[in-house]
Amino acid sequence: MGEPAVAEHDTITAPLDGADSPRPAADSARPATKRSIRIGDNSYPLFLPSIRDPRLHVASVTITIHVLGQLGLNFRLSVPQILAAVLTTAIIDVVTKFRSSSAFVWPASAMLTGSGIALILRVPGTPDDHWTTHKWYVFAGVAAFAMLTKHVIRYRGSHLFNPSNVALVVAFLVLGSTRAEPLDFWWAPLNAWMITAYAVIIVGGLLITRRLRLLAMAGTFWITLTVGIGILAASGHCITARWSFTPVCGLDFWRIIVTSPEIMIFLFFMITDPKTVPAGRVGRVMFGFLVAVTSVLLMAPQTTEFGSKVALLGGLVLVCAFRPVLDRLVPEPGADDDRLRAFAATLVTGGSPDGGLLRRSARVGLLVAAVAAVGVGTVAAGTSARGVLGADTDEVIGRVPHDIDPSTFPTISVDQGVLDWDHAISGEGAQQIVLTLAENLELETQALLRDDDEILTAVDHGDRLDDMRARLREAQAAGITVVERYVIDDVHVTLLVPFGRQDGLSLGLETTGTVTEETYDADGTLMRRASSEFATTFVLRRATGGRWLNVDQLPLGTSS
């Protein structure tokens, strides 16, 4: 987010008064009645935003989203964390402006920066508690860095980068996904809370960007991003995401990205910072186009939601850095050719209305070739994120017996959180998943006894696969194989939402029963057997898009 309305207390951006560049004075930025604060013998001016200040309108949108996040969208974000970011930016801004002007100025823009950081930043491990102070200092530190970039990295008398945007990108790259991560692309199922959030973001965003004359830029960004993500989706692009049981691929990938509330916030309230975009009409449209193209190219090689989100934010950082060059390439604000139609004609004719047909054709050909090159580059860059789905494992699984006796089928209960997420995981759906767990456990036993790594690959993934492969190597080295045979009595199916990882939504099968541990020598002769009761949580996920796979084993009661 940053400063999507007016910039400083003594200037107002062009779109609000119809000019093409900032102009002084500001009845809309300063109150009609002058106020002051007396400290000792001295009196200092106090400037508060007027009701017409667009920053208040933006703040009303972000505050509403924060409230919805706390009440109904289950944002893993606490009130102290939000306040840490907002108060840090506010204090720094008030102190900085007081030192330069000996006046107290309401830090409207700075508070938007802090609010935007809190809206997008998440710290892994934050408890589900509205009032936790868990690692509040991370929010304060990122907010302070945002203000530092605002005052240190300057261009034409203003900040070059959107403060919250560049601070978030640096935080994610430096801290990594285990210490900091962005808010998900997909917040929640389309319920009343999400419909309300969409309405607030879209209606508020349209009204504000229209007033600021930035709607064309926002629209150009979204249309270009939609086309670019469509090219990626058609090429078979996939990412893993914590809110999905399976890799997000193809049409689902395209739909999730282009309709994401995060994308809406980005296009309405982050790229639309008037101080960090060109002042002219053509420049702004080109800016939106370049941000979308750059973001798509950066997102193309990413295989996780974390990487994709950082790439999206990084696109704006790079184009902001390129802005001094862009300003030289586009028409001057208010010039005769600062109109899209005139600029397009100039690109084709080279500024000469009577330019030859051959010359015009050549320019059109170059434009078409440039667009095609971007499309080809997008597909090529996405090679590493293509084809992550696993091969058919039926043949491997069919090699060994793994039938489960129906008479041993356990009692099954399903947590309401699972049903809220996917109502199909109930009744026969839940029974099929538990049956798959039982088959996977038996197939793990067969893999160890047969010294067959391929069987493990067919039924395990992630940490579970690593653990089972380690046991296979130990058995090969020692000549002794230890296996477990489970008799499951009860299963309670829960939802496991990982925090600090991007490896997908999982089911936790809280399981109790009896386990028999068997030890075999190198010739396959049973040496000893011992039975005991067990209670554990088996974690399953459709990590490759097909069969439910064992991905971990946790202590009973683990929730995330």
Helices and strands as residue ranges (DSSP letters): E 11-12, H 14-17, E 23-24, E 35-39, E 42-47, H 54-71, H 79-101, E 104-105, H 108-120, E 121-122, H 136-152, E 154-155, E 158-159, H 163-175, E 181-182, H 192-211, H 215-234, E 238-239, E 248-249, H 250-258, H 261-269, G 274-276, H 281-299, H 305-329, H 340-349, H 357-381, G 383-385, H 394-397, G 406-408, E 411-414, H 416-421, H 428-450, H 453-459, H 462-478, E 481-496, E 506-520, E 526-541, E 549-555
